[in-house]
Amino acid sequence: MVYADSSFLTSGYLRDAHIAAFLRRMTVRPAIQVTPLHQVEFAHAIHLHVFYKKISDKEAASAFSEF
């Protein structure tokens, strides 16, 4: 089990510039421990992306449902 930074998780669900690293890592060791702190930080990151108009509400909803 690996403890991942929330920015790593966000990269995977928003498919940002770091998606290749996310996918590479998940192929090698797909098990990641997700804590309540990850959940809060993930939600905050997604909402910030919407606030700064980097993603749409629809994209945010998709990221939340996949997460």
N, C-alpha and C positions, 0 to 999 in steps of 0.2 A: 504494500500500500504506500502511496506517495502523497505527501501533503503539497498541494499546488497553490500557488499564489492566485488570488481571485482574478488578476489581470490575465493570467494564463487561461482561465476558464472563459472569461469574457471574449478573448481572442477567438476561441473555438466556436462560440455561439453567434458572434457577430461577423465572423469570417473576415477579419481585418488583415493587416499586413503580416501578422504573425501566424496566420492559419497553417502555413506549411509546417512550422515548428510544432504547432499543436497536434496536427495529424500525424507527424512523424513520431512524436512522443506517445501518442495514444495507440499507435500501432505496436510499439514495443512493449508498453506496460499500460493496458487500458484501465486498470483499477485506480481510481483516485478517491480519496476520502474527502467528502464534502461535509463541512461543519455548518452550524447555524451562522457563524460569522461569514463564511463564503456566500451563503444565501443572501445575507443583508448587503454585503459588498457587491455582489453580482447585480442585485436589484438597483442599487445606487448607481452603478456604472451604466446600466442600461438606461435608466432615467436621465442621466447626464447626457448620454448620446442623443436622446430624443430632445432634450432641452437645447442642446447646441446644434440641433437639426442635422446631425450626422446620419441619423436613421429615422425612419417614419414610425408612427405609432404601430402600424401593421408589422413592421420588422421587429419592433420591440416585443409585441405580443407573440410573434413566432419564436423569438429567442427565449422568452419566458416559458412557453409551452414545451420547447425542446429541452430546456434545462430541467 
